[in-house]
């Protein structure tokens, strides 16, 4: 298995009943790289994260993570595999009744039999990596949005997973907090040699830290390349998304019958 194939998606197809979400999606995620998924709302980005984690089963295609076919595993094997996947949820998803320390300690207590003294040291090291060791005993209500996202990042890497997925990690952050979280994602990817999958709409920060970018539209990959290649592209899909244009391949209106027909108006 090559470095490029640490995580691979091959011809993934997924639908919610009759609504096709992913249509023949193939991707590669190597270790030590930040690979970003961009695209409009409803293009299938978060669904890809759920398929990778085994929460959703595709009707076609394979997800191979470190040599294992994710959707061929039984319940126990999938549970073990997920211990090697970190997840930073949109808005953090911290446990509101736990301290910062206990939030980060949670996966260590849940998935390991390590002594509490060692867990303490590991938690403090993770919090130190995100600059919040001094906030270990804070309640979540005492955290700003940026601080909460950094605590969630420390929790996501608590088990030193070789894969970390980020679902809109910059949403709702002020410019300083946003830049801080983006820098942490890049530094932790390099330091821990993780495969980082980044879903975001924030083009400036994404292009500042990503090694490769996939653009999705209508459940398909319509473009892919390095940030520089994407900036220089004259592809209509790329230009519409990067320029924020209303006019382009992605229509404003979701497919529907003519308005007059729905309203019962005679022509």
Order of alpha helices (4+ residues) and beta strands (2+ residues): beta-beta-beta-alpha-beta-beta-alpha-beta-alpha-alpha-alpha-beta-alpha-beta-alpha-beta-beta-alpha-alpha-alpha
